[in-house]
């Protein structure tokens, strides 16, 4: 089904595009009023649409990390003994998520006392993601996997769901040298991610190297890439940061709004 949707979304036929978007609007709260373009040659163009300039002001406080995407906040809180939660009563470990004990050992500051936050993108949301602060990306680890749905029902039924799904681990550092991780996770109908720093499309058909060195610098709010539909972004920061007031499970926030505050 995911591969079919990838094929269908690329069809450049006006009837297919108009009919698909009409059905999409019928079942979701899709709002294209903010879109930079109002006509689309394919459903894929609509999925990956850009916004009109100025619609997502970026919080300029250097002590604040902003949300990298439009989203609904999911499980969030403190990292304890390398364990976090996808939903209440459903823990998973960073070892399992990152699929590399060596990588986890390289980031010991994330294992105890750090903060994690789950950011869920619905299918109708703006699907591009941006740098939460001035930062440098030095490595991408692509991990192929399943495409389980990541809605709240699935998260309370499928153990270690994020550790099963296709995902990419973005190893980043702030300009002050603080390490943090951004982990985009794919899902059903969404097994495709694009990063500006990596000149390939990462999806279920990708056969290239899983470890991809990068050398990309971003200013706060700069676009980093996009999902082909909608899914989840996991953010992990070491001790020294905390969720800003009001960030809790179920809250809707937009890209550029405050997410984490330096203590």
Rosetta blueprint (number, residue, H / E / L):
1 X L
2 X H
3 X H
4 X H
5 X H
6 X H
7 X H
8 X H
9 X H
10 X L
11 X L
12 X L
13 X L
14 X H
15 X H
16 X H
17 X H
18 X H
19 X H
20 X H
21 X H
22 X H
23 X H
24 X H
25 X H
26 X H
27 X H
28 X L
29 X L
30 X L
31 X L
32 X L
33 X L
34 X L
35 X E
36 X L
37 X L
38 X L
39 X L
40 X L
41 X L
42 X L
43 X H
44 X H
45 X H
46 X H
47 X H
48 X L
49 X L
50 X L
51 X E
52 X L
53 X L
54 X L
55 X L
56 X L
57 X L
58 X L
59 X L
60 X L
61 X L
62 X L
63 X L
64 X E
65 X E
66 X E
67 X L
68 X L
69 X L
70 X L
71 X E
72 X E
73 X E
74 X E
75 X E
76 X E
77 X E
78 X E
79 X L
80 X E
81 X L
82 X L
83 X E
84 X E
85 X E
86 X E
87 X E
88 X L
89 X L
90 X E
91 X E
92 X E
93 X E
94 X H
95 X H
96 X H
97 X H
98 X H
99 X L
100 X L
101 X H
102 X H
103 X H
104 X H
105 X H
106 X H
107 X L
108 X H
109 X H
110 X H
111 X L
112 X L
113 X L
114 X L
115 X E
116 X E
117 X E
118 X E
119 X E
120 X E
121 X L
122 X L
123 X L
124 X L
125 X L
126 X L
127 X L
128 X E
129 X E
130 X E
131 X L
132 X L
133 X L
134 X L
135 X E
136 X E
137 X E
138 X E
139 X E
140 X E
141 X E
142 X E
143 X E
144 X L
145 X L
146 X E
147 X L
148 X L
149 X L
150 X L
151 X L
152 X H
153 X H
154 X H
155 X H
156 X L
157 X L
158 X L
159 X L
160 X L
161 X H
162 X H
163 X H
164 X H
165 X E
166 X L
167 X E
168 X E
169 X E
170 X E
171 X E
172 X E
173 X E
174 X E
175 X L
176 X L
177 X L
178 X L
179 X E
180 X E
181 X E
182 X E
183 X E
184 X E
185 X E
186 X L
187 X L
188 X L
189 X L
190 X L
191 X L
192 X E
193 X E
194 X E
195 X E
196 X L
197 X L
198 X L
199 X L
200 X L
201 X E
202 X E
203 X E
204 X L
205 X L
206 X L
207 X L
208 X L
209 X L
210 X L
211 X E
212 X E
213 X E
214 X E
215 X E
216 X E
217 X E
218 X E
219 X L
220 X L
221 X L
222 X L
223 X E
224 X E
225 X E
226 X E
227 X E
228 X L
229 X L
230 X L
231 X L
232 X E
233 X E
234 X E
235 X E
236 X E
237 X E
238 X L
239 X L
240 X L
241 X E
242 X E
243 X E
244 X L
245 X L
246 X L
247 X L
248 X L
249 X L
250 X L
251 X L
252 X E
253 X E
254 X L
255 X L
256 X L
257 X L
258 X E
259 X E
260 X E
261 X E
262 X E
263 X L
